[in-house]
Amino acid sequence: MPNHKAPAIRDDQWAGTPMAAAGAAFAWLTAGPHPVTVDGRLFDHLPDRDIPVDELRDLLLNKSCPRAVWDQVWSHVIIKSRLRKGTWTVAAVGLALPMLANVSMRLTADYAGDPNDICGEVLRGFLDALSTVDLDQGRIMVRLRWATYRAGHRALLEAMDGPVPLPPGFRSREPKPPFGHPDLVLARAVEAGVLRPAEAELIGETRLQGVSLSEWAAAYNLSYAQVQRGRHRAERRLAIWLAETSEQPDQTDPTATAAVTNPPLPDFARKQRRRPV
């Protein structure tokens, strides 16, 4: 068994944040001659040996790892976390850290306040979801991600709930929800019950992150036609919901009036016009 050294946190962006603390705690699980491991023989497509949890994370992140293996591993780790707490909860957070950091980065990209508050709520949302996510429904990581995103998104909306300052001579007004960012649109749609988490993930990955429908279909053992129809139906519901929830423009704000009167199409809608789905 190799001696696994605790890796340094390489991204200075997260230094001093809850993400850095979680990363350091996870690193200690694999430090020294006796790292925390899982038995790879319990899972498909993994080495038939004890696998340190940091190596396990790398294996899961490999594009060749089937999504079915994700469910097997996550079900195993979550059950251990629920039964034993402590070490296995830290292991679960560490395995999810790339996702947690990505969610935090997306939510705080244009946020002028202290990102630690949002990052903390992202982490709290993940921990809450660990104890409640249904392990029998499959796509466990997808549902964990969206539960986490919703928690961080709610914290972001609360943090932005103060009045927006305007130049002298203008009245202050309450901020409007930040519908513009595609990830926030999808998160709000999931929170409103318009999209299921898996549908939001499908739209997000295939429209915004460059994953092809063929790749998505193969990852989830579905046919191309099934995925294409599912995305089309989800996007129709999303488009209707966006049209119905568009706020009336503030007549004193010509920029808002123009934006609502002539709204830009979301990225996925523009692509849909260029190519049939």
Backbone hydrogen bonds in HBPLUS format (Angstrom, degrees):
<---DONOR---> <-ACCEPTOR-->    atom                        ^
c    i                          cat <-CA-CA->   ^        H-A-AA   ^      H-
h    n   atom  resd res      DA  || num        DHA   H-A  angle D-A-AA Bond
n    s   type  num  typ     dist DA aas  dist angle  dist       angle   num
A0032-GLY N   A0004-HIS O   2.86 MM  28  5.61 118.4  2.25 146.2 155.5     1
A0014-TRP N   A0011-ASP O   3.16 MM   3  6.12 158.7  2.21 126.6 129.1     2
A0015-ALA N   A0012-ASP O   3.13 MM   3  5.08 163.1  2.16 104.9 110.2     3
A0017-THR N   A0014-TRP O   3.02 MM   3  5.33 155.6  2.08 139.0 135.8     4
A0020-ALA N   A0017-THR O   3.06 MM   3  5.25 120.5  2.43 101.8 115.7     5
A0021-ALA N   A0017-THR O   3.12 MM   4  6.50 159.5  2.16 153.8 159.5     6
A0022-ALA N   A0018-PRO O   2.92 MM   4  6.12 157.3  1.97 146.2 152.4     7
A0023-GLY N   A0019-MET O   2.87 MM   4  6.07 154.5  1.94 145.1 152.5     8
A0024-ALA N   A0020-ALA O   2.90 MM   4  6.13 154.9  1.97 148.9 155.2     9
A0025-ALA N   A0021-ALA O   2.99 MM   4  6.22 159.3  2.03 148.2 153.6    10
A0026-PHE N   A0022-ALA O   2.97 MM   4  6.17 158.4  2.02 147.5 153.4    11
A0027-ALA N   A0023-GLY O   2.93 MM   4  6.11 151.8  2.01 143.2 151.2    12
A0028-TRP N   A0024-ALA O   3.18 MM   4  6.48 146.9  2.30 144.7 151.9    13
A0029-LEU N   A0026-PHE O   3.01 MM   3  5.29 138.6  2.19 103.2 115.1    14
A0030-THR N   A0027-ALA O   3.13 MM   3  5.59 149.2  2.23 108.6 116.9    15
A0031-ALA N   A0028-TRP O   3.35 MM   3  4.90 164.7  2.37  95.0  99.5    16
A0036-VAL N   A0029-LEU O   2.84 MM   7  5.59 157.5  1.89 149.1 156.8    17
A0053-VAL N   A0036-VAL O   3.05 MM  17  6.19 150.5  2.14 161.7 157.6    18
A0038-VAL N   A0051-ILE O   2.95 MM  13  5.30 147.5  2.06 133.6 140.6    19
A0051-ILE N   A0038-VAL O   2.76 MM  13  5.30 167.6  1.77 158.7 162.2    20
A0042-LEU N   A0039-ASP O   3.07 MM   3  5.91 170.2  2.08 125.1 128.3    21
A0040-GLY N   A0049-ARG O   2.80 MM   9  5.19 153.6  1.87 141.7 144.4    22
A0043-PHE N   A0040-GLY O   3.22 MM   3  5.67 168.1  2.24 114.6 118.3    23
A0049-ARG N   A0047-PRO O   2.93 MM   2  5.63 135.6  2.13 104.0  90.9    24
A0055-GLU N   A0052-PRO O   3.03 MM   3  5.40 119.6  2.41 107.1 121.4    25
A0056-LEU N   A0052-PRO O   2.88 MM   4  6.18 153.5  1.95 151.7 160.5    26
A0057-ARG N   A0053-VAL O   3.05 MM   4  6.23 151.6  2.14 138.5 144.1    27
A0058-ASP N   A0054-ASP O   3.30 MM   4  6.63 156.0  2.36 140.1 145.4    28
A0059-LEU N   A0055-GLU O   2.94 MM   4  6.27 154.6  2.01 152.1 159.4    29
A0060-LEU N   A0056-LEU O   2.95 MM   4  6.23 157.4  2.00 153.6 159.3    30
A0061-LEU N   A0057-ARG O   3.01 MM   4  6.21 149.2  2.11 147.2 155.6    31
A0062-ASN N   A0059-LEU O   3.27 MM   3  5.26 146.7  2.39  96.4 105.9    32
A0065-CYS N   A0062-ASN O   2.96 MM   3  5.59 166.9  1.98 122.2 126.5    33
A0069-VAL N   A0066-PRO O   3.05 MM   3  5.50 136.2  2.25 107.6 118.2    34
A0070-TRP N   A0067-ARG O   3.02 MM   3  4.98 118.7  2.41  93.7 109.3    35
A0071-ASP N   A0067-ARG O   3.22 MM   4  6.68 154.8  2.29 151.2 155.8    36
A0072-GLN N   A0068-ALA O   3.11 MM   4  6.45 156.4  2.16 143.7 150.1    37
A0073-VAL N   A0069-VAL O   2.89 MM   4  6.10 172.7  1.89 160.9 161.5    38
A0074-TRP N   A0070-TRP O   2.79 MM   4  5.90 170.3  1.80 157.9 161.3    39
A0075-SER N   A0071-ASP O   2.93 MM   4  5.85 158.9  1.97 144.6 150.5    40
A0076-HIS N   A0072-GLN O   3.16 MM   4  6.31 158.8  2.20 143.0 148.7    41
A0077-VAL N   A0073-VAL O   2.89 MM   4  6.16 166.0  1.91 158.9 162.2    42
A0078-ILE N   A0074-TRP O   2.86 MM   4  5.87 164.3  1.89 149.3 154.2    43
A0079-ILE N   A0075-SER O   3.04 MM   4  6.11 159.8  2.08 145.0 150.4    44
A0080-LYS N   A0076-HIS O   3.15 MM   4  6.40 160.6  2.19 146.0 151.2    45
A0081-SER N   A0077-VAL O   2.85 MM   4  6.12 151.2  1.93 146.0 155.0    46
A0082-ARG N   A0078-ILE O   2.85 MM   4  6.10 156.9  1.90 152.3 157.7    47
A0083-LEU N   A0079-ILE O   2.99 MM   4  6.18 150.0  2.08 146.9 155.0    48
A0084-ARG N   A0080-LYS O   2.75 MM   4  5.65 164.5  1.78 152.0 156.9    49
A0085-LYS N   A0081-SER O   2.81 MM   4  4.64 140.2  1.97 121.8 130.7    50
A0088-TRP N   A0085-LYS O   3.04 MM   3  5.82 127.2  2.32 162.0 151.5    51
A0089-THR N   A0086-GLY O   3.09 MM   3  5.38 130.8  2.34 105.5 118.7    52
A0090-VAL N   A0086-GLY O   3.03 MM   4  6.36 159.7  2.07 158.4 164.6    53
A0091-ALA N   A0087-THR O   2.88 MM   4  6.17 150.5  1.97 142.7 152.0    54
A0092-ALA N   A0088-TRP O   2.97 MM   4  6.06 151.4  2.05 132.7 139.6    55
A0093-VAL N   A0089-THR O   3.00 MM   4  6.28 161.6  2.04 149.5 153.9    56
A0094-GLY N   A0090-VAL O   2.89 MM   4  6.11 160.6  1.93 150.2 156.0    57
A0095-LEU N   A0091-ALA O   2.88 MM   4  6.10 156.9  1.93 151.1 156.9    58
A0096-ALA N   A0092-ALA O   3.07 MM   4  6.26 146.9  2.18 142.9 151.7    59
A0097-LEU N   A0093-VAL O   2.92 MM   4  5.88 105.9  2.49 138.7 156.9    60
A0097-LEU N   A0094-GLY O   3.20 MM   3  4.94 156.8  2.25  97.2 104.2    61
A0099-MET N   A0096-ALA O   2.95 MM   3  5.41 118.6  2.33 114.1 128.9    62
A0100-LEU N   A0096-ALA O   2.91 MM   4  6.13 162.3  1.94 155.0 160.9    63
A0101-ALA N   A0097-LEU O   2.83 MM   4  5.91 164.8  1.85 157.2 160.2    64
A0102-ASN N   A0098-PRO O   3.05 MM   4  6.14 152.0  2.13 138.0 145.8    65
A0103-VAL N   A0099-MET O   2.90 MM   4  6.15 163.4  1.93 156.2 159.9    66
A0104-SER N   A0100-LEU O   2.96 MM   4  6.13 165.4  1.99 147.8 152.2    67
A0105-MET N   A0101-ALA O   2.89 MM   4  6.00 157.0  1.94 145.4 152.0    68
A0106-ARG N   A0102-ASN O   2.98 MM   4  6.19 159.9  2.03 149.8 154.7    69
A0107-LEU N   A0103-VAL O   3.01 MM   4  6.21 162.2  2.04 153.1 157.9    70
A0108-THR N   A0104-SER O   2.99 MM   4  6.06 149.1  2.09 147.6 155.3    71
A0111-TYR N   A0108-THR O   3.19 MM   3  4.77 167.9  2.20 101.6 104.9    72
A0117-ASP N   A0114-ASP O   3.34 MM   3  6.12 145.8  2.47 118.5 123.3    73
A0119-CYS N   A0115-PRO O   2.85 MM   4  6.09 169.9  1.86 162.3 165.6    74
A0120-GLY N   A0116-ASN O   2.82 MM   4  5.89 154.8  1.88 145.7 152.5    75
A0121-GLU N   A0117-ASP O   3.21 MM   4  6.45 150.7  2.30 139.4 146.2    76
A0122-VAL N   A0118-ILE O   2.90 MM   4  6.21 150.0  1.99 150.7 160.0    77
A0123-LEU N   A0119-CYS O   3.00 MM   4  6.28 161.6  2.03 151.1 155.0    78
A0124-ARG N   A0120-GLY O   2.91 MM   4  6.12 154.1  1.97 141.9 149.9    79
A0125-GLY N   A0121-GLU O   2.79 MM   4  5.92 157.0  1.84 145.5 151.4    80
A0126-PHE N   A0122-VAL O   3.06 MM   4  6.36 150.5  2.15 144.6 152.2    81
A0127-LEU N   A0123-LEU O   3.02 MM   4  6.32 162.8  2.05 151.8 155.9    82
A0128-ASP N   A0124-ARG O   2.91 MM   4  6.17 158.6  1.96 152.6 158.5    83
A0129-ALA N   A0125-GLY O   2.98 MM   4  6.14 156.0  2.04 142.3 149.0    84
A0130-LEU N   A0126-PHE O   2.92 MM   4  6.22 143.1  2.06 147.8 158.2    85
A0131-SER N   A0128-ASP O   3.19 MM   3  5.60 135.0  2.40 104.6 115.1    86
A0132-THR N   A0129-ALA O   3.08 MM   3  5.05 147.2  2.19 100.5 110.5    87
A0133-VAL N   A0129-ALA O   2.83 MM   4  5.44 158.6  1.88 160.1 157.5    88
A0143-ARG N   A0139-ARG O   3.19 MM   4  6.56 161.4  2.22 155.3 159.6    89
A0144-LEU N   A0140-ILE O   2.88 MM   4  6.15 152.0  1.96 151.0 160.0    90
A0145-ARG N   A0141-MET O   2.88 MM   4  5.99 157.4  1.93 145.2 151.2    91
A0146-TRP N   A0142-VAL O   3.12 MM   4  6.44 159.0  2.17 148.3 152.9    92
A0147-ALA N   A0143-ARG O   3.00 MM   4  6.08 152.7  2.08 141.9 149.6    93
A0148-THR N   A0144-LEU O   2.92 MM   4  6.05 155.6  1.98 146.8 153.8    94
A0149-TYR N   A0145-ARG O   2.81 MM   4  6.06 155.4  1.87 146.0 153.5    95
A0150-ARG N   A0146-TRP O   2.91 MM   4  5.99 161.6  1.94 142.8 147.4    96
A0151-ALA N   A0147-ALA O   3.14 MM   4  6.35 155.1  2.21 141.0 147.3    97
A0152-GLY N   A0148-THR O   3.06 MM   4  6.36 164.5  2.08 153.6 157.3    98
A0153-HIS N   A0149-TYR O   2.76 MM   4  5.90 153.4  1.83 150.9 159.6    99
A0154-ARG N   A0150-ARG O   2.90 MM   4  6.06 158.3  1.94 148.8 153.3   100
A0155-ALA N   A0151-ALA O   3.16 MM   4  6.41 158.0  2.21 143.2 149.1   101
A0156-LEU N   A0152-GLY O   2.89 MM   4  6.15 148.6  1.99 143.3 152.5   102
A0157-LEU N   A0153-HIS O   2.93 MM   4  6.23 159.5  1.97 152.8 157.1   103
A0158-GLU N   A0154-ARG O   2.98 MM   4  6.23 159.1  2.03 149.3 155.0   104
A0159-ALA N   A0155-ALA O   2.92 MM   4  6.10 154.2  1.99 145.0 152.3   105
A0160-MET N   A0156-LEU O   2.98 MM   4  6.19 137.2  2.17 142.3 153.8   106
A0161-ASP N   A0158-GLU O   3.18 MM   3  5.03 160.8  2.22 106.0 107.8   107
A0164-VAL N   A0173-ARG O   2.97 MM   9  5.78 170.9  1.98 164.1 161.7   108
A0170-PHE N   A0167-PRO O   3.20 MM   3  5.99 150.3  2.30 145.8 147.9   109
A0179-PHE N   A0177-PRO O   2.80 MM   2  5.70 126.7  2.09 115.5  98.9   110
A0184-LEU N   A0181-HIS O   2.98 MM   3  5.31 118.6  2.37 107.6 122.9   111
A0185-VAL N   A0181-HIS O   2.97 MM   4  6.29 153.7  2.04 157.0 165.6   112
A0186-LEU N   A0182-PRO O   3.04 MM   4  6.34 162.9  2.07 153.6 156.8   113
A0187-ALA N   A0183-ASP O   2.90 MM   4  6.12 156.5  1.96 145.5 152.7   114
A0188-ARG N   A0184-LEU O   2.89 MM   4  6.04 161.1  1.93 149.1 153.6   115
A0189-ALA N   A0185-VAL O   2.98 MM   4  6.19 151.2  2.06 145.6 154.1   116
A0190-VAL N   A0186-LEU O   2.98 MM   4  6.26 151.3  2.06 148.4 155.3   117
A0191-GLU N   A0187-ALA O   2.96 MM   4  6.20 161.8  1.99 147.8 153.2   118
A0192-ALA N   A0188-ARG O   2.87 MM   4  6.03 144.0  2.00 143.4 153.0   119
A0194-VAL N   A0189-ALA O   2.88 MM   5  5.12 137.9  2.06 163.2 162.3   120
A0195-LEU N   A0189-ALA O   3.32 MM   6  5.64 158.4  2.37 112.9 114.6   121
A0193-GLY N   A0190-VAL O   3.03 MM   3  5.10 153.5  2.10 102.3 110.7   122
A0199-GLU N   A0196-ARG O   2.91 MM   3  5.19 122.6  2.25 106.0 121.3   123
A0200-ALA N   A0196-ARG O   3.01 MM   4  6.38 158.7  2.06 160.5 167.1   124
A0201-GLU N   A0197-PRO O   2.91 MM   4  6.16 156.3  1.97 149.8 156.8   125
A0202-LEU N   A0198-ALA O   2.90 MM   4  6.08 152.4  1.98 140.5 148.2   126
A0203-ILE N   A0199-GLU O   2.95 MM   4  6.23 167.4  1.97 153.7 155.8   127
A0204-GLY N   A0200-ALA O   2.83 MM   4  5.93 165.5  1.86 148.9 154.0   128
A0205-GLU N   A0201-GLU O   2.88 MM   4  5.93 165.8  1.90 150.9 154.4   129
A0206-THR N   A0202-LEU O   2.98 MM   4  5.94 165.0  2.01 149.0 154.0   130
A0207-ARG N   A0203-ILE O   2.87 MM   4  5.49 148.4  1.97 143.1 150.2   131
A0208-LEU N   A0204-GLY O   3.02 MM   4  5.20 142.9  2.16 121.4 132.2   132
A0209-GLN N   A0205-GLU O   3.28 MM   4  4.68 137.1  2.48 103.2 114.0   133
A0211-VAL N   A0205-GLU O   3.04 MM   6  5.53 160.9  2.07 151.2 145.5   134
A0216-TRP N   A0212-SER O   3.02 MM   4  6.37 162.1  2.05 153.3 158.1   135
A0217-ALA N   A0213-LEU O   2.84 MM   4  5.98 166.8  1.86 152.8 156.7   136
A0218-ALA N   A0214-SER O   2.97 MM   4  6.14 161.9  2.00 148.1 152.9   137
A0219-ALA N   A0215-GLU O   2.98 MM   4  6.13 154.0  2.05 145.4 152.6   138
A0220-TYR N   A0216-TRP O   3.17 MM   4  6.42 143.2  2.31 148.8 157.4   139
A0222-LEU N   A0217-ALA O   2.86 MM   5  4.71 170.6  1.87 143.1 144.5   140
A0221-ASN N   A0218-ALA O   3.37 MM   3  5.05 169.2  2.38  99.3 102.0   141
A0227-VAL N   A0223-SER O   3.16 MM   4  6.49 164.7  2.18 155.1 158.0   142
A0228-GLN N   A0224-TYR O   2.88 MM   4  6.07 160.9  1.91 153.9 160.0   143
A0229-ARG N   A0225-ALA O   2.92 MM   4  6.06 166.9  1.93 151.5 154.6   144
A0230-GLY N   A0226-GLN O   2.90 MM   4  6.04 160.2  1.94 146.9 153.3   145
A0231-ARG N   A0227-VAL O   2.91 MM   4  6.08 161.9  1.94 151.3 155.3   146
A0232-HIS N   A0228-GLN O   3.02 MM   4  6.17 160.5  2.05 146.5 152.3   147
A0233-ARG N   A0229-ARG O   2.96 MM   4  6.19 166.2  1.98 155.9 158.5   148
A0234-ALA N   A0230-GLY O   3.02 MM   4  6.16 162.1  2.05 146.6 152.0   149
A0235-GLU N   A0231-ARG O   2.86 MM   4  6.01 159.8  1.90 153.4 158.7   150
A0236-ARG N   A0232-HIS O   3.03 MM   4  6.25 147.1  2.14 145.1 153.7   151
A0237-ARG N   A0233-ARG O   3.13 MM   4  6.43 163.6  2.15 151.0 154.4   152
A0238-LEU N   A0234-ALA O   2.93 MM   4  6.16 156.6  1.98 146.2 153.5   153
A0239-ALA N   A0235-GLU O   2.87 MM   4  5.99 158.5  1.91 144.4 149.7   154
A0240-ILE N   A0236-ARG O   3.01 MM   4  6.24 162.5  2.05 152.1 156.3   155
A0241-TRP N   A0237-ARG O   2.95 MM   4  6.13 162.6  1.98 149.8 154.9   156
A0242-LEU N   A0238-LEU O   2.89 MM   4  6.09 160.3  1.93 151.8 157.2   157
A0243-ALA N   A0239-ALA O   3.01 MM   4  6.23 155.5  2.08 145.1 151.5   158
A0244-GLU N   A0240-ILE O   2.93 MM   4  6.17 155.0  1.99 149.4 156.5   159
A0245-THR N   A0241-TRP O   2.91 MM   4  6.02 144.0  2.04 149.3 158.3   160
A0253-ASP N   A0250-ASP O   2.87 MM   3  5.38 162.7  1.90 120.1 125.3   161
A0257-THR N   A0253-ASP O   3.00 MM   4  6.30 159.7  2.04 154.6 161.2   162
A0258-ALA N   A0254-PRO O   2.99 MM   4  6.12 162.0  2.02 144.3 148.2   163
A0259-ALA N   A0255-THR O   2.98 MM   4  6.18 153.3  2.05 144.8 152.7   164
A0260-VAL N   A0256-ALA O   2.98 MM   4  6.20 156.6  2.04 153.1 157.6   165
A0261-THR N   A0257-THR O   2.85 MM   4  5.91 160.2  1.89 151.4 158.0   166
A0262-ASN N   A0258-ALA O   2.88 MM   4  5.73 156.9  1.93 142.0 148.1   167
A0269-ALA N   A0266-PRO O   3.03 MM   3  5.28 123.7  2.35 103.1 117.5   168
A0270-ARG N   A0266-PRO O   3.03 MM   4  6.38 157.3  2.09 158.5 165.2   169
A0271-LYS N   A0267-ASP O   3.05 MM   4  6.31 162.4  2.08 153.4 157.9   170
A0272-GLN N   A0268-PHE O   3.00 MM   4  6.11 143.0  2.14 133.6 144.1   171
A0273-ARG N   A0269-ALA O   3.12 MM   4  6.43 141.7  2.27 143.4 151.8   172
A0273-ARG N   A0270-ARG O   3.20 MM   3  5.30 127.8  2.49  96.2 108.8   173
A0274-ARG N   A0270-ARG O   3.29 MM   4  6.63 145.4  2.42 141.6 150.6   174
A0274-ARG N   A0271-LYS O   3.10 MM   3  5.13 121.7  2.46  93.6 108.3   175
A0275-ARG N   A0271-LYS O   3.03 MM   4  6.30 145.8  2.15 150.7 159.3   176
